[in-house]
């Protein structure tokens, strides 16, 4: 077991954070070894307390008497996403949420499977969309009794919720014939296609006529 991991596994989380002196000593110890050991130890601390990110940051900063700028230079950044894909959106920053959507789409474009596209749909839950006529809506994906997401979207528009089946989305996806899709029905005679049309446009999967863009908006950084 690596030195940093071995040290960290022997310490109770509550005791570890509560003892500033012990934490400071531990940081000093690993800093005196080499960059690899210090980095490994820091990552162990960071990821163990990410559920209480701000609290753990302040505790560590106080323990090593570090200012914010010098402290954050040690954080294991990875394009701004500090939490796993399973973390609730309420626990991540806006920037992290945006990166999550970007990564999900990139993953699907690299390997266009249904599973990866489902990841895109999950990443965009709660994001604002507009229909062909410019009406705003969002959708959510609920979890079943087993704790897993159900393959059904709930469209929220004007205080009314409508369900949208995953099979309908996949059918519309297969019906994309060209870059510009004139109207929702061009994706097929599918229940809820007016919402799917808005989703696909926001995802960057389709383009729409210029006059329709005036109503639906202009998604930024559209990548084909």
KEKE-3310 file (N, C-alpha, C; in steps of 0.2 Angstrom, whole numbers, plus 5000, padded with zeros to 4 digits):
npx = (5004:5003:5013:5006:4992:4992:4995:4983:4973:4973:4968:4954:4941:4934:4942:4953:4951:4947:4959:4970:4983:4988:4985:4992:5005:5005:5004:5016:5025:5023:5026:5039:5045:5043:5037:5027:5023:5017:5007:4999:4994:4987:4977:4970:4965:4957:4947:4941:4934:4925:4911:4909:4914:4918:4919:4929:4940:4942:4946:4958:4965:4966:4974:4986:4990:4987:4984:4970:4974:4987:4983:4973:4980:4985:4975:4966:4962:4951:4947:4937:4927:4922:4916:4909:4900:4888:4884:4873:4865:4864:4875:4886:4895:4890:4899:4905:4894:4891:4903:4901:4890:4896:4906:4898:4892:4903:4908:4897:4898:4910:4908:4894:4883:4867:4867:4877:4871:4860:4866:4869:4856:4853:4862:4858:4846:4834:4839:4836:4825:4818:4803:4798:4789:4794:4791:4795:4803:4807:4815:4814:4822:4816:4819:4817:4809:4820:4830:4837:4837:4823:4818:4811:4806:4800:4791:4791:4781:4773:4768:4762:4765:4771:4774:4788:4793:4808:4810:4804:4812:4824:4819:4817:4830:4836:4829:4835:4839:4847:4857:4850:4834:4818:4805:4797:4789:4797:4805:4798:4782:4779:4775:4776:4786:4788:4794:4806:4812:4816:4825:4835:4840:4846:4855:4863:4862:4855:4851:4841:4829:4833:4822:4816:4825:4825:4815:4818:4830:4848:4859:4875:4892:4890:4894:4898)
npy = (4994:5011:5024:5036:5032:5022:5029:5037:5028:5024:5033:5040:5049:5059:5062:5065:5077:5085:5087:5099:5100:5087:5086:5096:5092:5080:5084:5091:5081:5073:5082:5084:5073:5068:5075:5066:5058:5068:5073:5062:5060:5072:5071:5060:5065:5075:5069:5060:5069:5075:5076:5085:5097:5112:5113:5104:5110:5122:5117:5111:5121:5129:5121:5120:5133:5140:5151:5155:5155:5149:5136:5131:5128:5116:5107:5093:5096:5093:5098:5106:5098:5091:5081:5064:5057:5052:5061:5072:5086:5097:5097:5101:5113:5126:5127:5115:5107:5111:5106:5092:5090:5092:5082:5071:5072:5072:5059:5051:5055:5050:5036:5031:5024:5018:5018:5027:5039:5040:5044:5057:5062:5061:5070:5083:5085:5095:5107:5121:5121:5125:5124:5121:5131:5140:5139:5138:5124:5111:5095:5081:5066:5053:5042:5025:5013:5005:5013:5016:5026:5028:5024:5035:5051:5066:5079:5096:5109:5124:5121:5109:5091:5080:5064:5056:5044:5034:5026:5033:5044:5038:5032:5044:5049:5040:5044:5056:5064:5074:5088:5101:5101:5104:5104:5098:5086:5081:5072:5061:5053:5054:5052:5066:5072:5086:5091:5083:5088:5100:5097:5090:5100:5108:5100:5100:5091:5093:5106:5120:5130:5147:5156:5149:5148:5161:5160:5149:5151:5153:5141:5140:5137:5126:5110:5099)
npz = (5000:4996:5004:5008:5007:5016:5028:5029:5029:5042:5050:5058:5051:5057:5069:5063:5055:5066:5073:5072:5074:5071:5058:5052:5055:5048:5035:5034:5035:5024:5014:5016:5010:4996:4980:4974:4985:4993:4985:4983:4996:4998:4989:4994:5006:5001:4992:5002:5009:5001:5001:5010:5006:5007:5021:5024:5016:5022:5035:5032:5027:5038:5046:5040:5039:5027:5014:5003:4989:4988:4993:4985:4974:4975:4974:4967:4952:4939:4925:4932:4938:4952:4958:4957:4943:4949:4959:4966:4958:4966:4973:4966:4957:4946:4935:4935:4933:4920:4913:4916:4907:4895:4894:4894:4882:4874:4876:4871:4857:4854:4856:4851:4858:4865:4879:4882:4876:4884:4896:4892:4891:4905:4910:4906:4912:4920:4914:4904:4890:4874:4864:4847:4844:4853:4867:4884:4893:4904:4910:4920:4927:4936:4950:4953:4964:4967:4967:4956:4940:4931:4914:4909:4905:4913:4908:4912:4911:4912:4925:4923:4921:4909:4903:4895:4884:4884:4873:4863:4862:4857:4845:4838:4837:4828:4817:4812:4798:4792:4794:4796:4802:4798:4805:4820:4816:4806:4812:4814:4817:4832:4849:4859:4852:4849:4861:4860:4849:4853:4863:4856:4848:4857:4862:4851:4841:4830:4818:4815:4805:4801:4805:4815:4824:4830:4839:4847:4851:4852:4854:4861:4857:4848:4842:4829)
capx = (5000:5007:5014:5000:4986:4993:4994:4977:4968:4973:4965:4947:4939:4932:4947:4958:4949:4947:4965:4973:4990:4990:4984:4998:5011:5005:5006:5023:5029:5023:5029:5047:5047:5043:5030:5023:5020:5013:5001:4995:4991:4983:4971:4967:4961:4952:4942:4938:4929:4922:4904:4908:4920:4920:4921:4936:4945:4943:4949:4965:4969:4968:4979:4993:4990:4988:4979:4966:4977:4992:4980:4970:4985:4986:4969:4967:4957:4950:4942:4932:4922:4925:4912:4907:4893:4882:4883:4867:4867:4864:4881:4891:4895:4887:4904:4905:4888:4892:4908:4897:4886:4901:4909:4893:4891:4909:4908:4892:4900:4916:4905:4887:4878:4861:4869:4880:4866:4856:4871:4868:4850:4853:4866:4854:4840:4834:4841:4830:4824:4812:4800:4798:4786:4797:4788:4800:4801:4813:4812:4817:4822:4815:4821:4812:4810:4827:4836:4839:4833:4818:4819:4805:4807:4794:4792:4788:4780:4767:4765:4760:4770:4769:4779:4791:4796:4815:4810:4802:4818:4829:4816:4818:4837:4837:4826:4838:4842:4851:4859:4844:4827:4813:4800:4797:4786:4802:4808:4793:4775:4781:4772:4781:4791:4789:4799:4812:4815:4819:4831:4840:4843:4850:4861:4868:4862:4851:4850:4834:4829:4834:4816:4814:4830:4823:4810:4821:4837:4854:4864:4882:4897:4887:4899:4896)
capy = (5000:5017:5028:5041:5028:5018:5034:5040:5023:5022:5039:5041:5055:5064:5063:5068:5084:5089:5088:5103:5099:5081:5087:5100:5087:5075:5088:5093:5075:5071:5088:5083:5067:5070:5078:5061:5056:5074:5074:5056:5061:5077:5068:5055:5070:5079:5064:5058:5074:5079:5077:5092:5100:5118:5112:5101:5114:5127:5114:5109:5128:5132:5117:5121:5140:5142:5156:5152:5155:5143:5130:5128:5126:5108:5103:5089:5098:5089:5102:5109:5093:5088:5075:5059:5058:5050:5066:5076:5092:5102:5097:5103:5120:5127:5126:5107:5104:5112:5101:5086:5089:5092:5076:5066:5072:5069:5052:5048:5056:5045:5030:5032:5019:5020:5019:5034:5044:5040:5048:5064:5064:5063:5076:5088:5085:5102:5112:5124:5120:5128:5120:5124:5138:5145:5138:5135:5118:5107:5088:5077:5059:5051:5036:5020:5010:5002:5018:5017:5030:5025:5026:5040:5058:5070:5086:5101:5115:5128:5118:5102:5087:5075:5059:5055:5038:5034:5023:5038:5048:5034:5032:5051:5050:5036:5047:5062:5062:5079:5093:5105:5098:5110:5104:5092:5080:5078:5067:5056:5054:5051:5056:5071:5074:5093:5091:5080:5092:5106:5094:5088:5106:5111:5095:5101:5086:5095:5113:5122:5135:5153:5159:5145:5150:5167:5158:5144:5154:5151:5137:5142:5131:5120:5106:5094)
capz = (5000:4996:5010:5009:5008:5022:5033:5029:5031:5049:5054:5058:5048:5062:5073:5058:5054:5072:5076:5067:5074:5068:5051:5050:5055:5042:5028:5034:5034:5017:5010:5017:5007:4989:4977:4973:4991:4995:4980:4985:5003:4998:4985:4999:5011:4997:4990:5007:5012:4996:5003:5014:5002:5009:5027:5024:5013:5028:5040:5030:5026:5045:5049:5037:5039:5020:5011:4998:4983:4988:4995:4979:4969:4977:4973:4961:4948:4933:4921:4936:4940:4959:4961:4952:4939:4953:4963:4965:4955:4971:4977:4962:4955:4939:4930:4935:4929:4912:4911:4916:4901:4889:4894:4893:4875:4870:4877:4866:4850:4853:4856:4850:4860:4868:4885:4882:4875:4891:4900:4889:4894:4912:4911:4904:4916:4924:4910:4901:4883:4871:4859:4840:4845:4858:4874:4888:4897:4907:4911:4926:4927:4942:4952:4955:4971:4968:4968:4949:4936:4926:4907:4907:4906:4915:4905:4916:4907:4915:4931:4921:4919:4904:4903:4888:4885:4882:4867:4858:4860:4853:4838:4835:4836:4822:4811:4810:4791:4789:4799:4797:4803:4797:4810:4824:4813:4802:4816:4815:4821:4838:4855:4863:4847:4850:4866:4858:4844:4857:4866:4851:4846:4863:4862:4846:4836:4824:4817:4814:4801:4805:4808:4821:4829:4834:4844:4851:4854:4848:4858:4860:4856:4845:4839:4825)
cpx = (5004:5007:5008:4994:4986:4992:4986:4972:4968:4970:4958:4946:4938:4938:4953:4957:4949:4954:4970:4981:4993:4990:4990:5004:5011:5007:5013:5027:5029:5026:5037:5049:5048:5037:5025:5019:5015:5006:4996:4991:4986:4976:4967:4962:4956:4946:4938:4933:4926:4914:4903:4914:4922:4923:4928:4941:4947:4947:4957:4968:4971:4974:4986:4994:4991:4983:4976:4970:4982:4989:4977:4974:4987:4980:4969:4961:4957:4945:4936:4927:4925:4921:4910:4901:4887:4880:4877:4869:4868:4871:4887:4890:4892:4893:4905:4900:4889:4897:4905:4894:4891:4904:4904:4892:4897:4910:4903:4895:4906:4913:4898:4883:4872:4863:4872:4876:4861:4860:4870:4861:4850:4857:4863:4847:4840:4836:4835:4830:4818:4809:4800:4794:4788:4795:4794:4798:4808:4810:4817:4817:4821:4818:4816:4813:4817:4832:4839:4834:4829:4819:4813:4807:4800:4795:4788:4787:4773:4764:4761:4765:4767:4775:4781:4795:4803:4815:4808:4808:4823:4826:4818:4825:4839:4834:4829:4841:4847:4853:4853:4837:4822:4808:4800:4794:4791:4806:4804:4787:4776:4778:4777:4787:4793:4794:4806:4816:4819:4825:4836:4844:4848:4856:4866:4868:4859:4852:4843:4834:4830:4828:4814:4819:4828:4818:4813:4827:4842:4859:4871:4886:4894:4893:4897:4901)
cpy = (5006:5021:5032:5037:5025:5023:5036:5035:5022:5028:5039:5048:5061:5067:5067:5075:5088:5091:5092:5101:5093:5082:5091:5096:5082:5078:5089:5087:5073:5076:5087:5077:5069:5072:5072:5059:5062:5074:5068:5057:5067:5075:5064:5060:5073:5075:5061:5062:5078:5080:5083:5096:5107:5117:5109:5105:5119:5124:5113:5116:5130:5128:5118:5129:5143:5147:5152:5150:5149:5137:5127:5126:5118:5104:5099:5090:5094:5092:5104:5104:5089:5082:5070:5060:5056:5056:5070:5083:5098:5103:5099:5110:5120:5125:5118:5104:5105:5107:5094:5085:5088:5085:5070:5066:5070:5062:5048:5049:5051:5038:5030:5026:5022:5022:5026:5040:5045:5045:5056:5066:5066:5069:5083:5089:5092:5108:5115:5123:5124:5124:5124:5131:5143:5144:5135:5128:5115:5100:5086:5070:5057:5044:5031:5018:5007:5007:5020:5022:5026:5028:5030:5047:5062:5077:5091:5107:5118:5124:5111:5098:5081:5070:5058:5049:5038:5031:5028:5042:5044:5033:5039:5052:5046:5039:5054:5060:5068:5084:5098:5101:5104:5110:5098:5086:5077:5072:5061:5057:5051:5056:5060:5073:5082:5095:5088:5084:5098:5103:5092:5095:5109:5106:5096:5095:5088:5103:5114:5128:5142:5156:5156:5147:5156:5165:5153:5146:5151:5147:5139:5135:5125:5116:5100:5088)
cpz = (5000:5003:5012:5011:5014:5028:5034:5031:5038:5053:5053:5055:5052:5066:5069:5057:5060:5075:5071:5067:5071:5061:5048:5050:5049:5036:5028:5033:5027:5012:5010:5013:5000:4986:4976:4979:4994:4991:4982:4991:5002:4994:4990:5004:5007:4995:4996:5010:5007:4997:5007:5012:5006:5017:5028:5021:5019:5033:5038:5030:5033:5048:5047:5037:5032:5018:5005:4991:4983:4989:4989:4973:4969:4975:4966:4956:4942:4929:4926:4939:4946:4961:4955:4949:4943:4958:4961:4962:4960:4974:4972:4959:4948:4934:4930:4932:4922:4910:4911:4909:4895:4889:4892:4885:4871:4871:4872:4859:4849:4852:4856:4852:4864:4876:4886:4881:4881:4896:4898:4892:4901:4914:4910:4908:4920:4920:4906:4893:4880:4865:4852:4840:4850:4865:4878:4892:4899:4908:4917:4924:4934:4944:4954:4962:4972:4968:4961:4945:4932:4919:4905:4909:4908:4913:4910:4912:4910:4920:4929:4919:4914:4904:4895:4888:4881:4875:4861:4857:4856:4846:4834:4833:4829:4816:4809:4803:4789:4795:4801:4797:4803:4803:4814:4820:4808:4806:4817:4818:4827:4844:4858:4858:4848:4855:4864:4853:4848:4861:4861:4848:4851:4864:4857:4841:4830:4824:4815:4809:4805:4808:4814:4826:4833:4839:4849:4854:4850:4853:4856:4860:4853:4841:4836:4826)
residu = (UNK:UNK:UNK:UNK:UNK:UNK:UNK:UNK:UNK:UNK:UNK:UNK:UNK:UNK:UNK:UNK:UNK:UNK:UNK:UNK:UNK:UNK:UNK:UNK:UNK:UNK:UNK:UNK:UNK:UNK:UNK:UNK:UNK:UNK:UNK:UNK:UNK:UNK:UNK:UNK:UNK:UNK:UNK:UNK:UNK:UNK:UNK:UNK:UNK:UNK:UNK:UNK:UNK:UNK:UNK:UNK:UNK:UNK:UNK:UNK:UNK:UNK:UNK:UNK:UNK:UNK:UNK:UNK:UNK:UNK:UNK:UNK:UNK:UNK:UNK:UNK:UNK:UNK:UNK:UNK:UNK:UNK:UNK:UNK:UNK:UNK:UNK:UNK:UNK:UNK:UNK:UNK:UNK:UNK:UNK:UNK:UNK:UNK:UNK:UNK:UNK:UNK:UNK:UNK:UNK:UNK:UNK:UNK:UNK:UNK:UNK:UNK:UNK:UNK:UNK:UNK:UNK:UNK:UNK:UNK:UNK:UNK:UNK:UNK:UNK:UNK:UNK:UNK:UNK:UNK:UNK:UNK:UNK:UNK:UNK:UNK:UNK:UNK:UNK:UNK:UNK:UNK:UNK:UNK:UNK:UNK:UNK:UNK:UNK:UNK:UNK:UNK:UNK:UNK:UNK:UNK:UNK:UNK:UNK:UNK:UNK:UNK:UNK:UNK:UNK:UNK:UNK:UNK:UNK:UNK:UNK:UNK:UNK:UNK:UNK:UNK:UNK:UNK:UNK:UNK:UNK:UNK:UNK:UNK:UNK:UNK:UNK:UNK:UNK:UNK:UNK:UNK:UNK:UNK:UNK:UNK:UNK:UNK:UNK:UNK:UNK:UNK:UNK:UNK:UNK:UNK:UNK:UNK:UNK:UNK:UNK:UNK:UNK:UNK:UNK:UNK:UNK:UNK:UNK:UNK:UNK:UNK:UNK:UNK)
# end
